[in-house]
């Protein structure tokens, strides 16, 4: 089992910055990828950025050049630095990790943190 707790969301004006954090605990040694997703009412949850065990990163087009995903060496904390925020970035942001457990892929999710960007 892996437990995830996000923090760092809030209200910011357009053009501002926020840094989201996700504290992971439990069986973090078996995590092989970590990611941030976001969701707005009535829409499907979408990938924002991901980072693999080897620290390869992937970004959705919407965040390229503005968002940076990173994690600490122990995989206990995941970050998302968001710069030049836009009103369309308003969403609930979720931390997610994937791990292998006895040959099975398991996905875990945090409870989400609200990001609101005012124009």
VOLOMAR-610592 format. One record per residue: y, z, x of N, C-alpha, C in turn. Coordinates in pm, whole numbers, plus 50000, padded with zeros to 5 digits. Layout:
N
YZXYZXYZX;...
//
This chain:
119
498805000050084500005000050000501255000050087;502274993250038503574992950105504634996450001;505535005150038506635008749951507935002850009;508764997549921510004990949963511174996649886;512244999849956513455004949891514654997449946;515344990149859516524982649900517784991149887;518774987649966520084994049955521124984350008;522384987549984523474979550039524154970349942;523634969249821524284960749723525594966949676;526334959149599527584964249546528484953149498;529744956649478530754947249430531634943149548;531814930149564532634925149675533404912949627;534554910749684535344898949648534784886649717;535024875349658534614862749718535194861649859;534354857049951534744856150090534364868350172;533964878950104533594891150172532164891050222;531734902350274530404903650334529704916050281;528394915350283527544926750252526324926050342;525784937650372524534938250447523534946050364;522484939350324521414945750250520364950950348;519784962350312518694968050391517504970650301;516334970050359515104972750286514234981450377;514014993650333513195003050410511745001950363;510874998750455509454997350423508685009350477;507725013750400506865024850444505455022450394;504525029950449503125028050414502425019550518;501635010050475500825001850565501614990450625;502724993650690503604983150740503014975850860;502024981850926501424975551043500764962351007;500374960850881499644948850839500544938350773;501854940850774502784931050716502844918950805;502734906950747502874895050831504054886250794;504734889250685505994882350658506814890850564;508134889150573509064896650491510114887050439;510684890050322511604880450263512574887350168;513644880350142514594884150037514564873449928;514524878149805514634869549688515814874249605;516244865849512517274870049419516994864249280;517544870949182517314866749045518534869848959;518904860148876519954862048778519314861248639;519954867048539519374867148404519044853148355;517844851648303517424838948246516924828948347;516934832548474516464823348577515294829248653;514534820348715513404824848796513894831048925;513114840148975513414846149105513304835149211;514274834649301514284824249404514344830249543;513724823149635513734827449774515134825749833;515584836149904516854835349976516594832750124;515704840650182515394839250324514094846450353;513404841950456512154848450496512054849050647;511224858350696511014859950839509554863350861;508934856550956507514858550981507294869351086;506024872151111505664881751214506194877451350;506234864351373506754859151499508244857051497;508904862151394510354861551377510894847551350;510044838651306510554825851258511234828151124;512374821751104513144823950982513254811150899;513444813150771513604801950680514654806050577;515544796750545516624799750452516684789350340;516994794150222517314784850114518624777850148;518784765750099519994758150130521264765750090;521164773549983522334780549932522894790650032;522054795650122522504806050214522614801650358;522224789550387522264784850526523684785250582;523794791050701525094792250765525904804250720;525464810950615526194822650565525344835350570;524044833950552523144845550547522284846050674;521984858150717521094860150831520084870850798;518804867350809517744877050787517264882250921;516954894950927516444900951050515624913151014;514904918051113514124930251092514044937851222;513694950451212513514958251334512144955551392;511924960151514510674957151583509454962651512;509614973851448508474980151384508204975551243;508974965951196508834960551060509064971250954;509814981750991510074992050891511374989650816;512204980850868513464977850800513764962950807;514074957650692514464943550680515934943150640;516654933450697518074932250669518404918250616;519504917750543520084904950505521604906250518;522134899850619523584899550638524124887650560;525004890450468525564879850384527074878950407;527504867450454528914865150482529454854250390;530764853750381531444843450300530804842650161;530694854050098530014854549969530784846949862;530024841249771530574833449660530154839749528;530914837349422530514842849291529094838849251;528674827049291527314822649257526224830049333;526604838449428525634847049497525334859549416;526064861749308525824873249224524414872949168;523674883749190522274884449148521724898149184;520524900749136519764912049186518934906949303;519044913449415518334909449537517124918549557;515994912049583514734919149599514164917049739;513664927549794512914926849919511444924749885;510774916749965509364914149942508644913150075;507424918350079506604916850199505214911950159;504584905450254503224900550236502354906350347;501194911050311500284916150412498864911750379;498044911950481496634908950463495884922150453;495014923150356494204935150337492774930850309;491914932750408490494928950394490354914450351;491134905850412491034891550382491804887150260;492434896250190493184892750072494684893850099;495434884750040496894885150053497454894349945;498304903549987498954912449892500464910849905;501144910449794502614909549792503174922249730;504214927349790504874939249740506354936349719;506934943249622508334941249586509074954449578;510354953949615511214965349592511764965049451;512584974949420513124976149284514374967649264;514934962549372516094953849362517404961249380;518394953949429519734959349444520734948849393;521684953249314522624944149251523734940249348;523974927249357525104921949433526004914549334;527254918449329528214912049240529404907249322;529674894249313530784888349388531834883849288;533014889649299534084886149206534944874949264;535474866849174536284855349219537744859149232;
//
